[in-house]
Amino acid sequence: MKVVALKDIIGSDQEVKGENWTSRRLLLKKDGMGYSVHDTVIKAGTETHIWYQNHLEAVYCIEGEGEVETLKDNKVWPIKKDEIYALDENDEHLLRAKTDMRMVCVFNPPITGKETHDENGVYPVVDDE
């Protein structure tokens, strides 16, 4: 059994900040669950290009609203509190936050916690712990 408190992640090396977002990484590859779980805040008024070529991601919005645009078809998906979206085809997308958005994100395969988006919005696969 493992219990993780968000307050213990904030300010640690498991809180990673990008220009448009802050990801608090609650469960990582080292936890042996087969997925990772993140509590992520997306800043209001931002647009982030993301393309997880190496990971599948499910995102549950618990605060705020915005939209996701899938780039293969330019379809726009409004997202608001209490909705989940799944990038089940490694979808290249734009995430736009109308307000601050707080998201619970699950990644498969799990990330190690060292990853950040590269210039194409991709998390690389990191093998070491």
C-alpha positions in Angstrom: 0.0 0.0 0.0 1.2 3.5 -0.8 -0.4 6.8 0.1 0.9 10.0 -1.6 -0.2 13.5 -0.5 -0.1 16.3 -3.0 1.3 18.6 -0.4 4.4 16.4 -0.2 4.9 16.6 -4.0 4.6 20.4 -4.3 8.1 21.9 -4.1 9.8 18.5 -4.6 11.6 17.1 -7.7 8.3 15.5 -8.6 6.8 18.9 -9.3 7.8 19.9 -12.8 7.0 23.2 -14.4 6.7 24.2 -18.0 5.9 27.5 -19.5 2.1 26.8 -19.6 1.7 24.1 -17.0 2.8 22.6 -13.7 2.8 18.8 -13.3 2.8 17.3 -9.9 3.8 13.7 -10.5 2.0 11.5 -7.9 2.9 8.0 -9.1 5.8 7.2 -11.4 7.4 4.2 -13.1 9.4 3.4 -10.0 6.1 2.8 -8.1 5.5 -0.3 -10.3 1.8 0.2 -11.1 2.2 0.1 -14.9 1.0 3.7 -15.3 1.8 7.1 -13.9 -0.6 9.6 -12.4 -0.2 13.4 -12.4 -2.1 16.3 -11.0 -1.5 19.0 -13.6 -2.5 22.7 -13.7 -2.7 24.4 -17.1 -2.5 28.2 -17.1 -5.4 30.2 -18.3 -5.1 31.8 -21.8 -2.4 29.3 -22.9 -2.1 27.0 -25.9 0.2 23.9 -25.6 1.2 21.7 -28.5 1.5 18.1 -27.3 2.1 14.9 -29.2 2.7 11.9 -27.0 4.1 9.5 -29.6 5.4 7.1 -27.0 2.6 7.3 -24.4 -1.2 7.0 -24.2 -2.8 9.5 -21.9 -6.2 9.9 -20.3 -7.0 13.3 -18.8 -9.8 14.0 -16.3 -10.6 17.7 -15.8 -11.5 18.5 -12.2 -11.4 22.3 -12.5 -11.7 24.9 -15.2 -12.5 24.7 -18.9 -10.8 24.7 -22.2 -10.5 22.7 -25.4 -8.5 20.2 -27.2 -7.9 20.4 -31.0 -6.8 17.1 -32.7 -4.4 18.1 -35.5 -5.1 15.2 -37.8 -8.6 16.4 -38.4 -8.7 19.9 -36.8 -11.6 18.8 -34.7 -12.1 20.9 -31.5 -13.3 19.1 -28.4 -14.6 21.4 -25.6 -13.4 20.2 -22.1 -14.8 21.2 -18.8 -15.0 20.1 -15.2 -16.0 16.4 -14.7 -15.1 15.3 -18.2 -12.4 13.0 -19.4 -10.6 12.8 -22.7 -8.4 9.9 -23.9 -5.6 10.3 -26.4 -6.0 6.7 -27.5 -4.2 7.1 -30.8 -1.2 9.0 -29.7 -3.1 12.1 -31.0 -1.1 15.2 -31.8 -3.1 18.0 -30.3 -3.3 21.6 -29.0 -4.6 22.1 -25.5 -6.1 25.5 -24.9 -7.1 26.7 -21.4 -9.8 29.3 -21.2 -9.4 29.3 -17.4 -6.9 27.7 -15.2 -7.5 24.0 -15.6 -6.7 21.3 -13.1 -6.3 17.8 -14.6 -5.6 14.3 -13.4 -3.5 12.7 -16.0 -2.7 9.0 -16.4 0.1 7.8 -18.7 0.8 4.4 -20.1 3.6 3.4 -20.2 4.4 5.3 -17.0 6.9 8.1 -17.0 9.9 8.2 -14.7 9.4 11.8 -13.7 12.4 13.2 -15.6 10.5 13.8 -18.8 9.7 17.2 -20.3 8.1 18.0 -23.6 10.6 18.3 -26.5 10.3 20.7 -29.4 7.5 18.5 -30.9 5.5 18.2 -27.7 6.7 14.6 -27.2 7.8 12.9 -23.9 10.8 10.6 -24.7 10.8 7.1 -23.4 13.2 7.2 -20.4 14.4 3.7 -19.3 16.3 4.5 -16.1 14.7 5.2 -12.8 
